[in-house]
Amino acid sequence: MSTGAGPDEAYDGPAELVCDGTTLSVTVTLRSVFQPIDGHLHWYGRIAASGDVDALVRPGTDAMLRTPAGEATARLSDVDPWGRYRVTGTGRPPF
């Protein structure tokens, strides 16, 4: 579901995280921005805290992130104080 920030600029809702052959249902908050310096669309956000995600991945893990609108390769990085993993990607976002 789009947040109304503009077409394809934001997504908040359900997603699937696919890593090492395992698929997890997750909830994500994602945003995107075009960076004119490098000419690429960068997307980023957080995956809601989940013990299943903690058991599957570590910061620095690459995975596939799927939403009802599409999928993209993602990199999971730092975990914030609330247990949410940061997720980033470049190019076409999964929303």
SVG drawing of the C-alpha trace seen along z (x, -y; Angstrom):
<svg xmlns="http://www.w3.org/2000/svg" viewBox="-2 -15 30 38">
<polyline fill="none" stroke="black" stroke-width="0.4" points="0.0,0.0 1.4,-3.3 1.6,-6.1 0.7,-8.8 4.1,-10.4 4.1,-10.1 4.0,-7.3 6.4,-4.5 8.2,-6.6 7.0,-4.8 5.5,-1.5 4.4,-0.4 3.0,3.1 3.5,6.9 6.4,8.4 8.4,11.6 12.0,11.9 13.8,14.7 17.2,15.7 19.1,19.0 16.0,20.7 13.8,19.7 10.9,17.3 9.6,15.3 6.5,13.0 7.6,9.6 6.3,6.1 8.3,3.3 8.5,-0.5 10.3,-1.5 11.1,-4.7 13.0,-5.6 14.9,-8.6 16.7,-9.3 20.3,-10.4 21.4,-12.6 25.0,-12.4 25.3,-8.7 22.2,-8.5 20.6,-5.7 17.4,-5.2 18.2,-4.2 15.6,-2.6 15.8,-1.9 13.7,-1.2 13.3,1.1 11.9,4.6 9.8,4.9 11.3,6.7 11.0,10.4 12.7,13.3 12.4,15.3 14.4,12.6 17.0,12.6 17.4,16.3 17.8,16.2 20.1,13.2 22.9,11.1 23.8,7.6 25.5,7.6 23.2,10.4 21.9,10.1 18.4,11.3 15.4,11.0 12.6,8.7 9.1,9.2 6.0,7.1 2.7,7.4 4.1,5.0 7.5,6.6 10.8,7.9 14.4,6.7 17.7,7.8 18.3,6.2 21.1,5.8 20.2,6.0 22.4,4.0 22.3,2.5 19.7,3.4 18.2,0.4 17.3,0.2 13.8,1.5 15.1,4.7 14.4,3.6 16.9,4.4 17.8,1.6 17.3,2.8 18.7,1.0 18.8,1.5 19.7,-0.3 17.7,-0.3 14.1,0.7 12.5,1.1 10.2,3.9 7.2,1.6"/>
</svg>
